[in-house]
Structure formats: C-alpha cells, structure tokens
Amino acid sequence: MSAQASEATPLVRTPRKECCSAALRVRILTAVISLAEGYDIGVVNGAVVLFREDLNLDSFQVGIALCVFALGVAVSAPMAGSFSDWAGRKPAMMVASTLLIIGGLLMAFAANFEMLIAGRITAGCGAGVGLTAVTAYMSEVSPAHARGFYSSLEELFVNVGNVMGYIVNLLLMGMPYDWRIMLGLGIVPATGVLIVLLLPYSVTGIPESPRYLQKVGRLDEAKIVLFDLLQDEEEVERAVAAWKEEANESMATWGECWTAFSTTHRREALAGIGCGVINMFTGIQLMMVTTTTLLVGTGMSKDQAIKVSVMLGATKAAVMLIVALWMLDTWGRRPLLQLSLAVCTAASLLGSTGAYLDLGEAWVVIGLCIFVTGYSLGVGPVPWVYMPEVIENRYRSKGCAIGLSAARLCAVAHLFSFPILFPIFGLEGLFTFLLTVNMIAWLYVVTFCPETRGLSLESIQDIFHPVEDQKGEKLP
C-alpha cells in the first residue's frame, strides 16, 4: 500500500520514521482549528463587560457584538461547503485560519464599535469555514471503530478553547488594554495551523481527505492516503470497493443537495442536519457567553463571576474528555443524546424553580453546573460525529454546512435577544426557555435519530436505504 512521492502523486509521502502517526497529527491539527470558536466564546464572556464600558456601548450594541460572530459562522458555512468540495478540505482550512488571524487583529486594534464588529464578523466567517471543513475532514479520516472519539475531538477542543478564554479573562482583567489582548490572542492557534497547512505533505504528513480525492477522480492517491491514516488494510479495501460502486458520482451541487434532502435523502437530513442544529438549539452558547453577566446580575463581583466561569468551562471539558475516551464508541450516539438532553431538561427545571422561589445565587450556579455537564454528555460531542457520518459522501460537506449554519442562526437569535429580553424576564424566564427547547430536542432525537455506532461511513447508508430485492421487499 505504500508508494514513492512524485510530481504525479504529490500527496503521497516516502515512508520514513516518525515520532507519531499521520493519523494522530491530522486529527490533532484539525481539532486545533476548533479552538478558535471555543476561545472566542470563552474570552468574550469576560471581555464583553470590559469593552462595553471602554467603547460606551448600549444594550442593543452589546447584543450585536455578541451575536455577529455566530452570524459570521452561519453565513460562511454554506459557502465553505461549496469551496471545500471544489478546492479540497485543506485549502478550506487555510482560508479559515487566514480569516481568523485578520479578524483577531481587527478586534485587538478596534478603535470603535464598527471596527469591533468587522473583526468579529471576519473571525466568525473564519470559524464557519474551518468548522465546516474540519467536520467533514475528521469523519473522512477516522476508522469506524474509533470515529466517535476522533470526531468528538472537535467539540472537545472547542471546550478547551472555552477554558483558555476564561483563564485569559482572569489573568488579564485589570491590565492596560486587557480586552484587546484577550481578543487578539485568538490569532495564535490559527497562525500555527496556517503555517503547518502551508507546508507540503512530504514535510508535515497532513494530507488531503481521501474521500475528497476519491470524489475528484484521484483514486490511487485516495487509497494510499487512507491506508496511511487508518493502517487497516481490510477497512481500506471495503471503502475502495464502495467507492468503485459510486465511481461516476461527483460531489453534489447545491441544487442536487436540496432535492435529495427533501426527497430521497430526507431521513439522513432529518437525522444528521437536525442533530447538528440541536448542538446550538439547546441554548449552550447563550449560557457560555453570558455566564459572567448572569452571575454579576445575581450580586457576584466580576472576579468571582469569572472564576465560576472557569470552573464551569473546566467541568464541561472534563466531562467531554471522559465521553470521548470511554463512552462515544461503546454506549453509542443515540443513548448519549437522550441522556444528555434529559439532564439538561432537569437542570433547567431546577434553575427555573430556584429563580421563581428566589433561592439565591447558589441555585443559579448549581443549575449552570448541571446544565453544562448534561450538555457535555452528548449534545456537545455527538453532533460532530453523527452529522457527517449519516450524510452520504457526495452530500457530506454541504450537509454539514447546512447543519452548522442553522445551528449558529439559533445562537444568533439567542445572543441577540439576551441583552434585550433578560432585563424583562430575568433568570426565571431564561431557565424556562432552556427547559422548553431541551424537551423539544429530546423528542426530536427519539423520533428521527437512529444508532450508527461501529459502522463504516459507507455502510451507515444501509440504515436509511435498506437493500431491497427485485420485488421491492426489504431484505434483512
């Protein structure tokens, strides 16, 4: 399965002794891109109370500043789906890193509200392009038996970014130019990723997606790269056999995608794209971005509120790591989603009861802790695994783009509404809203999301399109 590098096969490396496998390098590098969105969510949690005062922003402007990052993700994700199908997953990740760097610099040097918004939109577009490309890429380079772990690294690194943002808040608050440095530090991981991606495969061992190579007609390269990543000849041969059956099928256009998702592939769309939307529909970004504001409103100091935010972010990341390592590929996707949403619903009920009875800030903190723990059990990591694996290869990138875009539109609505509606409805209204959306999400999973644990990407489609005999009867 090995081959020598040549001009004809620029993605094929000459075998050499390495400190870690190609599979480990690509999964860590691509997951680092997810740090960008996570860091922004975490760092803006504390920075918002600082740049609001420094730039003299009103509640409407704060709502805009909070939501435009997610809006940038929502707008750029569909375009990223097309671009990554046309140019490849690696070029899309390069564009994402470049936009994140430009956006971070604009925010760091913002002289007014308009420049701050321009930076946040640019960084959001970078995150949208990156998340779309990485979601498809991680699924396409992971073995079936461990795809849950590797794909969930994306959400895990988002949480690591959250915690990094909170810690930076805590360390820099009160220093000269504190919020500018906080926001500007987001360019560091993006710069590192861009440098590595610009280097040739023969140097870094970061290949193009083998499923993308197959779809653009470079089957020999795709087979070699897939083996380099999986080191499992049997799984590679099964994938190649499936590729030969669909050899004449190119990447689907947007028109083909919309037609398929509303007709022949409707069940995959409801399962995969719907699960992707649930990732944000449940209100987690609202909770993570506004934690400091919520806690300050209960009477805590800014310093105390940020320390609680750090604790919440660390709890969320720790639970996510446990799920990724020991649960996703053993328990399965569907049970974790159901358990996660049930815990989030219970936490929302607890928080709304505490707020209604005016039981104090301790109940708010407890409700928040249980909510983020419940989210991390399933709604956080599972969609990053489930969404790309249930959507067929030729529709995958654009399907993931739709899911990511729709999810971020939910986040936009939540974040924009919060500064305006929270003074009216308070904590009781917030937790009641969370209770409602999590109950709806639980019912959705029960209805539309079948289990996919342990199946190869190509065989998952049998769940949605069972083999039929010549009489049209489903075979067992």
N, C-alpha and C positions, 0 to 999 in steps of 0.2 A: 504493500500500500504506500510505500514511500516513493519520492521522486526528487530529482535534482532541480534546483531553481534554474529558470531560463527566462529569456525575454517573452517566450510564448506563454509561460506559466509563472507570472511574476508573483503570485500569491503562494507559491509552493516553496518551502524552505529546505535547504540542505540540512539533514538531520545533524544535530550537534548536542553536546552535553549541556544541560540547562539546570539552573537551580530550582526551577519549578515548572510544572507542565504548562503547555499552551492553554489548556482549559482553565486553569486557575488564574493565569494572567488576564485572559479576556474577561472573565467573569468579575474579577476584582476591578479592573479598569472601567468597564462599562457601568458597574454599580456605583462607582465614584461619581459619575455624572448625576446620579440621583441625589448626591449631597447638596447640589445647587438648590433644588427646590426645598429640600429639608432645611438647609441653612437659612434660606430666606424666611420660611415660615417661623423658624425659631427666633432669628435675630430681630425680625420686625416686631415680635411680641413685646420686646423691651424698648426697641428703638422708637416705636410709634409715640410713646409718651414723651420722648425727647424731641423728635423733630416736629411734633405738634406744637410744642412751646417755642422752639427755635424759629420755625417758619411762620408762626402765628396762624395756624390752620383752624378752620371751624369744623363742626361735626360732619358736614357734607364733604369737605375736602379730605378729612380723615377716612371716610368711607371709600372715596375714590382711591386714595393711596393704598388702602388695604386690599381692594379687590382687583386693581388693574394688573397685578402680577398674574393672578389666576385667569384674568381675561386674556392676557397675552398667551398663556398656555392654551386656552380654549380656541383662540383664533389661529394659532400657528400649527396646532396638531393636525388638522386636515391637510394643510399644505405640506407638512412634514411627511405625511403618509404617501403622498404622490411623489415627493422628492426622493424619499428613501427607496421607493420602488423603481424609480428611474435611475438614480445615481448610485444607490447602494446604501447599506446601513452605516459604513464607516464615514463616507462623506457627510452624511446627515449629522453624525455625532461631531464632526469637525465644525460644521456650521453652528451647531448648538453651543459648543464651547466658545466660539468666537463671539456670538451674541451675548453670552453670559458675561464675558470679560468686558465688552462695551457697556452693557447695562450696569455692571457693578461700578465702573468708573464714573458713569453719568450720575449715579446715586451718591457716590462719595463726594463728588465736587458740585452737587446741586446747589445753585445759588437762590433758587426759588421753587415754588410748588410745581411749575410747569416742567422744569428740568428734572425734578424728582420723579414725576410721573413718567417722563420719557425714559428714564433709566429703568423704572420698574416694569414698564411695558416691554422694553427691549430684553431685559433679563427674563421676563415671563415667556417671551417668544423663544428664547434660547432653551428654557426648561421644557417648553412644549415640544420643540423639535427633538431634544435629547430624550425625553421620556418616551416619545413615540418610537424612535429608532431603537432605543435600548429595550423596550418591552418586547418588540418583535425579535430583536437580536438574541436576547437572553434565552428565550424559548427555543430559538432555532439552533443554538449551540450546546444545549444541555441534554444529557442522557435521560431516557424515560424514567429510570428508577430514582433519579435524584433531581428531576426537573423542578419539583416543588421547592426544594432547598435553594437551588441556584437562582431561579426566577424570583423568589422572595427576597433575595439579597437587595433587589431594587428598593423595596419598601423598607427593609432594614436600614439601608444607607440613608434613606430619607429621614428616618428616625435618628440616626447618628448625627445627621445634619441639624435636626431639631435641637439635640442636646448641645452640640457645638455652638449653635446660635445662642442658646440660653446662657451657656458658660461665658461666652464673649460678652453678652449683656452684663453679666455680674462683674466681670473683670474690668470692663472699660467704663462703666457708668460713672459719671462724675469727672472723667478726664476731659481735657480740651479736645474738641472735635469728636466726642465719643460716638455719636450715632453715625457720623460719616465714616469713621474707621470700621465700625460694626458692619455697615452695609458694604463697604469696599473690600473687606476681607473675603467676600464671597467669590472673588475672581481667582483665588489661589488654587482650589481644586480644578477649576475649569482650565486654567493655564497649564497645569500639569498634564491633564488629559489631552489637551490640544497638541502639546509637544510630542507626547508618545504616539498619538494617532498620525502625526505628520511623518514619522519615521517609517521606513519600509518594513514590510512583513519579515524580511530576512534578518532584520535587526531586532525588532521588538516581539515578533511572534504574535501580533494582533491581526488576524485575518478578516477578510470579508465574510459575511454569513454564507455558509454552504448552501442553505436553502435559496438565498438570493442568487448565488452563482448558478445553481441548477435552473432557476426560472429564466435566466438570461442566456441559457444555452451553453454554459461552461461546465459541463457535467463532469469531465475528468478532474478539473480543479476542485469542484464541489466534493467529489468523493474523497480526494486526498485530504482536504481540509477537515472534512467531517471526521475522518479517522484520526487525524492529528488531535482533534478536540475530544473525541469520545474514547479512543483506544479500545473500541469494542467492534471487532470485525463483523460479528453477527448482526448487531443493530445497524451498522452501516449498510450491509448488504440488503437488509429489509427495507431501509429507506431508499436505496438506489432502485430496488425493484418497484417500489411505489412510484418513484419519480418517472420510471420508464412508461408506466401506465398513463401518466399525465404529461408526457413529453411535449405534446403540442399545445399545452395550455400555458399562456404567458401570464404575467401579472395583470390582474383585472383592472379595468378602468373604473372611474367613479360611477359612471352610468351602470356598468355591469354589477358593481357592488350594491348600489341602491336597489337594483332589480332583484338580485339574488337575496339580499337581506329582507326583502319584503315578500319573497315567494319561496324559492327552493331552499334557501338557507335561513329561513326565518327562525327556526328553532335554535340554530347556532347564535344568531344575532341576539335573540332574547336572552340566551344563557350568558354568552361572553360579553357582549356590549353592556347588557343590563347589569352584570356583575361589576364591570368597570365603573359604571355610573354610581353604584351603591357605595363604592370606595369613598366618595365625597358627599353623596346624598345624605348620609347619616349625620353630617354636621361636624366631623372631626376637625376640619381646617378652621372652622369657626372657633372651636374650643381651644385649639393650639395657638392660634394667632392672638386671641383676645384674653388669654388666661390672666395676664398681668393686669389688664384693665378691669376684669371681673373681680379679682381679688383686692385691688386697690379700692374698688367700689364698696367692698364689704368692710373696709376700715384698715386694711393692712398698709404698711409702708411700701414704697416701690421696691426697696431692697428685699423685704420679706416676700413680696409677691414674686419677684424674680427667682428667689431661692426655691419657692414652691414649684415654679415652672420648671426649674432644673430637675427637681425631684420627679415631677410628672413625666418629663421627657425621658429621664433615665429609666423609670419604671416601664414606660412604653417600649423603649429599645430593648430592655432585658427580656420582657415577655416575648417580643418579636423574635429575638435570637433563639429562645427556647422552642418556639413554634417552628422556626425554620430548620433547626437542627434535628428535632425529635418527633414532630407531630405532622407536618405537612405531607410527608411521603409515607406515613404509617396510618394516621387517622383518616386522611382523605380531605378533599376540598369542601364538600357539602356539609359534613358534620361540624367542621370548624366554623363555617359561615353561620350555621344555625345557632351554635353555642355562643359565638361572638355577639350576634345580634340580640340574643336573649339576655346576655349580661348587660349590654348597652341599654336595653329597654329597662331592665331592673334598676340600673344606676340612674337613669333619667327619672324614673318614678321616685327613687329615694331623694334625688336632688329637688324635684318639684315639691315633694312633701315637706322637706326641710325648709324650703323657701316660703311655702304657704304658711307654715306654722312659726316662721321666724325663729328657727332654732340656732342661728348663728353661723359664723364663717367655717366652723369645723365641719358642718354638714355639706357645705359647698365643696370644701377640699376633698372630703370622703367621696362625694358624688363624682367629682372630676377624676379622682384616682381610679375608681371602679370603672368609669366610662372608658378611660384611655386603656386600661388593662383589657377590658372586654373587646375594644376595637382591635387591639394588638393580637388577640387570639385568632382572628380570622378575617374580619372586614379589611384590615390593613394589608396583610401579606397575600391573602388568597387571590384577589382580583388580578394581581400582577402575574400570577401563574395561570389562572383559569382563563382569563380573557384571550391571551394569544394562543393557548393550546386548543381551545374549542373552535377557533375560527380557522378555516381551511387556508392552506399555504398561500394561494394566489390572492386571497382576500385579507390576509392577516394584517398587514401593515395599515391598510386603510380602515379595517375594522377596529384595530387598537386606537387609531387616531380618532374615530368617532366616539369611542368609549371615553378616552381621555378628555376630549373636548367637551362632551356633555357633562362629565363629572366636574370639570373646572367651571362650567357655567353654573352648576349648582353652588360651587364655592363662591363664585362672583356674587350671586344673589344673596347668599348668607352674609358675606363680609360687607357688602354694600349696605345691607339693611340693618346690620347690628348697631352702628353708632346712632342711627336714627330711631330704631324701634326699642332698643334696650332701655333708654330712659323712661319709656312709656310702660312697657310690660315687665321689666325687671327680671330677676333670676327665675321667678316662678314661670313666667312666660317662656323664657329660654329653655328650661328643662322640660316644659310641656311640649314645646316644639320638637325637641330631641326625642321624647317619648313617642310621639306620633310617627316621625319619619323612620325610626328604627323598627317599630311594629310593622309598618308597610314593607320595609326591606326584608324582614323575616318571612313574611307571607310570599314575597316575590321569589326568594330563594327556594322555598318549599315547592313552589309551583313550576319554576322554569329551569332550575339548575341541577342537572344530573351529575353523578360522580364520574371522575376521569382519572383517578389515581392509578399510576403504574402503567398506563397505556402510552404507546408511541404517538407522536403527533399525527402520523398517517392513519393509525388505527382508531383514533378517537372519533373520526368521522363516521365510523360504523354505528356509534350510539345514535347519531342523528339521521343517518341514512342506512338503515339495516339492509343487508343483502336480500334481494328478492329473487325467487325462482321465476321461471318463464310464465307461470300462471299469475304472477303478481302477488304471491303469498310470501310473507316474511319467513325467512329461514332462521332456525335457532342459532 
